[in-house]
Amino acid sequence: MNTKPRSLLTPANTLQAVVLTTLLALLFWHVLHRLVLKWLSSEDWSHGFIIPLFSLYYLYIRRDMMPAGLLDRSLISRLAGAALLTLAFLLYLKATIARIDYPKNVALVMSIFGTLLMVCGWPLTRWSWFAVAFLMFAMPLPDNIYGQITSPLQRIAARVSAGVLSMVPDMLTEASGTIVEYSYRGRTGTLDVERACSGMRLLMTMTALGVAMTFVNERSLWQRLIMILVCVPIAVFCNVIRVTTTGFFVVFGRQDLAQGTAHTLLGLMMLAVAFSLYGATSYVLNHLFVDNQPEPENGTAAGGIAG
């Protein structure tokens, strides 16, 4: 029995890949169109354009680990792929009837997995699974789930900023939900931590970055878990700094710095701070444990002269 893998780079395989990609794009065209419109209209999901590009980059840097050829697909992989495609179709059908968009996004990713299993088999699917799964970070969350995440972030930012502002002499503050009421030298006012200032954009960006970096480099499982989990406190911390700084601008009469271009630049600065903190975390984890190299025996040290 001939088990030699067939070459991947053949005209037949190339044509097959183009046809299947075109079919998936046509079947999910309105889903892709809706995703692009969301990425363009919402700053919280503007990173969606980068996610597919990173997936391609991830496959590129792991090209040396790509299976050398295409083995004959086993019956199990074909059945698993068919099952995934069937589940994706049922999920898409149910979402269409219920008029819910998010399950359609999940159906798209499931269809890609199913197609890979059926056509390419398990080895190639195992090599590329992370690049496909990473596409979920480009899928906007449903509004109800999005609201459940942003509301606590808004309240945290309001409470912490109120506590920091109260340290200013003659400053009285009180946080109520997402509103911070302040009184300073006879002047009173309110600061509203709006949904756009919840830090959701920073949180989603940091989480996507954390997951990406844990799989780009070879790390132990516990290090990967730490790097993923640390994204949340870093994002919350940087957003609190942003909201508190904006509060100082408003209280001290510099509303011009609390909106427009200056406010956008402040957000970009916090993004840079977040990336720096994350990079520092990665550096610490990389140098937390150092492998002890065995000492060379006498006469065999590097650069020594053998007797």
C-alpha positions in Angstrom: 0.0 0.0 0.0 1.4 3.3 -1.0 1.4 5.8 1.9 3.6 8.4 0.3 2.1 11.9 0.7 1.0 13.7 -2.4 2.4 17.2 -3.0 0.4 20.1 -1.8 1.5 22.4 -4.6 -0.2 20.8 -7.5 -2.5 22.5 -10.1 -5.4 20.2 -8.9 -5.0 21.2 -5.3 -4.6 24.8 -6.1 -7.8 24.8 -8.2 -9.6 22.9 -5.5 -8.6 25.5 -2.9 -9.6 28.4 -5.0 -13.0 26.8 -5.8 -13.7 26.0 -2.1 -12.6 29.4 -0.9 -14.9 31.1 -3.5 -17.8 28.9 -2.5 -17.4 29.8 1.1 -17.1 33.5 0.3 -20.3 33.3 -1.8 -22.3 31.3 0.8 -21.3 33.7 3.6 -21.1 36.9 1.5 -23.7 38.8 3.4 -22.0 37.7 6.7 -18.6 39.0 5.5 -20.2 42.2 4.3 -21.9 42.8 7.6 -18.6 42.1 9.5 -16.7 44.7 7.3 -19.4 47.3 7.9 -19.1 46.6 11.7 -15.3 46.9 11.6 -15.6 50.2 9.8 -18.4 51.8 12.0 -17.3 50.7 15.5 -14.0 51.6 17.0 -14.4 48.7 19.5 -14.2 46.2 16.6 -11.9 48.1 14.2 -9.2 45.5 15.0 -11.2 43.0 13.0 -9.2 44.0 9.9 -6.0 42.9 11.5 -7.2 39.5 12.7 -7.3 37.7 9.3 -3.9 39.2 8.4 -2.4 37.9 11.7 -3.9 34.4 10.9 -2.1 34.4 7.6 1.1 35.6 9.3 0.9 32.9 11.9 0.7 30.3 9.1 3.7 31.9 7.3 6.0 31.8 10.4 5.0 28.2 10.9 5.5 27.2 7.3 8.5 25.0 8.2 6.1 22.9 10.4 3.6 22.5 7.6 3.0 18.9 6.5 5.2 18.0 3.6 2.4 16.6 1.6 -1.3 15.7 1.5 -2.0 12.2 2.9 -5.0 10.3 1.9 -7.8 11.4 4.1 -9.1 8.9 6.6 -12.7 8.0 6.9 -12.8 9.5 10.4 -11.5 12.9 9.3 -14.0 13.0 6.4 -16.9 12.1 8.7 -15.7 14.7 11.3 -15.5 17.3 8.6 -19.0 16.4 7.2 -20.4 16.5 10.8 -18.9 20.0 11.3 -20.3 21.3 8.1 -23.7 19.8 8.9 -23.7 21.5 12.4 -22.6 24.8 10.8 -25.5 24.6 8.3 -28.0 23.8 11.1 -26.6 26.7 13.2 -26.8 29.1 10.3 -30.4 28.0 9.5 -31.5 28.4 13.1 -29.8 31.8 13.4 -31.5 32.9 10.1 -34.9 31.9 11.4 -34.3 33.6 14.8 -32.7 36.6 13.1 -29.5 36.5 15.2 -26.3 37.4 13.6 -23.5 36.1 15.9 -24.2 32.4 15.4 -23.8 33.0 11.7 -20.2 34.2 12.4 -19.6 31.0 14.4 -21.0 28.9 11.5 -18.5 30.6 9.1 -15.5 29.5 11.3 -17.0 26.0 11.7 -17.4 25.7 8.0 -13.8 26.5 7.5 -12.8 23.8 10.0 -15.1 21.3 8.4 -13.8 22.0 4.9 -10.2 21.6 6.1 -11.0 18.3 7.7 -12.8 16.9 4.7 -10.4 18.0 2.0 -7.0 18.2 3.8 -7.3 15.7 6.6 -6.2 15.8 10.2 -2.4 16.7 9.8 -3.0 19.9 7.9 -6.0 20.8 10.1 -3.8 20.3 13.2 -1.2 22.6 11.7 -3.6 25.4 10.9 -6.3 25.1 13.6 -5.1 28.1 15.7 -5.1 30.5 12.6 -8.7 29.5 12.0 -9.9 29.7 15.6 -8.2 33.1 16.0 -10.7 34.5 13.5 -13.3 34.5 16.3 -11.6 37.6 17.8 -12.8 39.5 14.7 -16.5 38.5 15.3 -18.4 41.3 17.2 -20.2 40.0 20.3 -24.0 40.2 20.6 -25.3 43.4 22.1 -26.6 41.8 25.3 -23.2 40.1 26.0 -21.4 43.3 25.0 -23.4 45.3 27.4 -22.9 42.8 30.3 -19.1 43.2 29.8 -19.0 47.0 29.3 -21.2 47.9 32.3 -18.9 46.5 35.0 -15.9 48.1 33.2 -17.7 51.5 33.2 -18.5 51.2 37.0 -14.9 50.2 37.8 -13.5 53.2 35.9 -16.0 55.5 37.6 -15.3 54.3 41.2 -11.5 54.3 40.8 -11.4 57.8 39.1 -13.7 59.1 41.9 -11.3 57.8 44.5 -8.2 59.3 42.8 -9.9 62.7 42.3 -10.9 62.8 45.9 -7.3 62.9 46.9 -7.0 66.5 45.5 -7.4 69.0 48.3 -10.9 70.6 48.5 -12.2 68.0 46.1 -15.3 66.0 47.0 -16.4 63.2 44.7 -19.1 60.4 44.7 -19.5 57.7 42.2 -23.0 56.5 41.4 -23.0 53.8 38.7 -21.2 55.2 35.8 -21.6 58.9 36.9 -19.0 60.7 39.1 -20.3 63.8 40.9 -17.7 66.3 42.0 -17.5 69.5 44.0 -14.3 71.6 43.8 -14.0 75.1 45.3 -17.6 76.0 44.8 -17.9 74.4 41.4 -19.9 71.3 40.9 -20.4 69.0 38.0 -20.6 65.4 36.8 -18.4 63.1 34.8 -20.1 60.4 32.8 -18.1 57.3 31.9 -19.7 56.6 28.6 -19.9 53.3 26.9 -17.1 54.3 24.5 -14.8 54.9 27.5 -15.5 51.5 29.1 -12.2 50.2 27.8 -13.8 47.5 25.8 -11.7 48.3 22.7 -8.5 48.1 24.8 -9.7 44.9 26.4 -10.5 43.2 23.1 -7.3 44.3 21.5 -5.2 43.2 24.5 -6.9 39.8 24.7 -6.3 39.2 21.0 -2.7 40.2 21.4 -2.2 38.0 24.4 -3.6 34.9 22.8 -1.6 35.6 19.6 1.7 36.0 21.5 1.2 32.9 23.5 1.0 30.8 20.4 3.5 32.6 18.2 6.3 31.6 20.6 6.8 28.2 22.2 5.8 28.4 25.9 4.7 26.1 28.6 1.0 25.8 29.4 1.2 27.8 32.7 3.0 30.7 31.0 0.3 30.8 28.2 -2.4 30.9 30.8 -0.7 33.7 32.7 -0.2 35.8 29.6 -3.8 35.4 28.6 -5.2 36.1 32.0 -3.0 39.2 32.6 -4.6 40.9 29.6 -7.7 41.8 31.6 -6.1 43.6 34.5 -3.7 45.4 32.2 -6.6 46.7 30.0 -8.7 47.7 33.0 -5.7 49.5 34.7 -4.8 51.5 31.5 -8.5 52.5 30.9 -8.8 53.7 34.5 -5.8 55.9 34.0 -7.4 57.3 30.8 -10.7 58.0 32.5 -9.1 59.5 35.6 -6.8 61.7 33.4 -9.9 62.9 31.5 -11.6 63.7 34.7 -8.7 65.9 35.8 -8.9 67.8 32.5 -12.6 68.4 33.0 -12.4 69.4 36.7 -9.6 71.9 36.0 -11.3 73.5 33.1 -9.4 71.9 30.2 -12.4 70.4 28.4 -10.5 70.9 25.1 -8.1 68.1 26.2 -11.0 65.8 27.2 -12.4 65.4 23.7 -11.6 65.3 20.1 -8.0 64.7 18.9 -6.4 65.1 22.3 -8.7 62.4 23.8 -7.9 60.1 20.9 -4.2 60.6 21.4 -4.6 59.8 25.1 -6.3 56.5 24.2 -3.4 55.7 21.9 -0.9 56.5 24.6 -2.8 54.1 27.0 -2.6 51.4 24.2 1.2 51.9 24.1 1.3 51.6 27.9 -0.7 48.4 27.8 1.6 46.9 25.2 4.6 47.9 27.3 3.2 46.3 30.4 2.4 43.2 28.5 5.9 43.1 27.0 7.3 43.4 30.5 5.2 40.5 31.6 6.4 38.4 28.7 10.0 39.3 29.5 9.6 38.3 33.2 8.1 35.0 32.3 10.9 34.3 29.8 13.6 35.0 32.4 11.8 33.6 35.5 13.5 30.3 35.2 16.9 29.8 33.7 18.0 26.3 32.7 21.2 25.4 34.5 23.8 24.3 31.9 25.9 21.4 33.1 29.5 22.4 33.8 32.0 21.0 31.3 34.3 18.4 32.5 38.0 19.2 33.0 39.8 19.4 29.8 36.7 19.7 27.7 35.7 23.3 28.4 34.8 25.4 25.4 37.9 27.1 24.0 40.2 24.8 26.1 43.1 22.7 24.8 42.6 18.9 25.0 45.4 17.1 26.7 
